[in-house]
């Protein structure tokens, strides 16, 4: 019986560690993709660079 409790505790610890690693990686990836640099937009993340490019195209308002 004591061995089962130790096994359950180990599973919980492994789950918490796995979730911590997964969340850390997700936060790192998201922050890299959405980084903002208004002074130098080319240093921004990939999503923000595309957003800045879309704003420039819309702002230019070129007629068809």
C-alpha positions in Angstrom: 0.0 0.0 0.0 2.8 2.4 0.8 4.4 1.7 -2.6 1.2 2.7 -4.3 1.1 6.1 -2.5 4.7 6.7 -3.5 3.9 5.9 -7.1 1.0 8.3 -7.1 3.1 11.0 -5.7 5.8 10.4 -8.3 3.2 10.6 -11.1 1.9 14.0 -9.8 5.4 15.4 -9.5 6.2 14.2 -13.1 3.0 15.7 -14.4 3.7 19.1 -12.7 7.2 19.2 -14.1 6.0 18.3 -17.6 3.4 21.0 -17.4 6.0 23.5 -16.2 8.3 22.7 -19.1 5.5 22.8 -21.7 4.2 26.1 -20.4 7.6 27.6 -20.4 8.2 26.6 -24.0 4.8 27.9 -25.0 5.5 31.3 -23.4 8.9 31.5 -25.0 7.5 30.8 -28.4 4.6 33.2 -28.1 6.7 36.0 -26.8 9.2 35.5 -29.6 6.4 35.6 -32.2 4.6 38.6 -30.8 7.6 40.8 -29.7 7.0 44.5 -30.5 9.6 47.0 -31.4 8.0 50.2 -32.6 11.3 51.9 -33.3 12.7 49.2 -35.5 9.8 47.0 -36.8 12.2 44.6 -38.5 13.3 43.5 -35.0 9.8 42.5 -34.0 8.4 39.0 -33.9 7.1 37.3 -37.1 3.4 38.0 -36.3 4.0 41.7 -35.5 6.2 42.2 -38.6 3.3 41.0 -40.8 0.9 43.2 -38.8 3.2 46.2 -39.4 3.4 45.3 -43.1 -0.4 45.1 -43.4 -0.8 48.5 -41.7 1.6 50.0 -44.3 -0.3 48.5 -47.2 -3.6 49.7 -45.8 -2.2 53.1 -44.9 -0.8 53.6 -48.5 -4.4 53.2 -49.8 -3.4 52.6 -53.4 -6.4 52.7 -55.8 -6.9 49.7 -58.0 
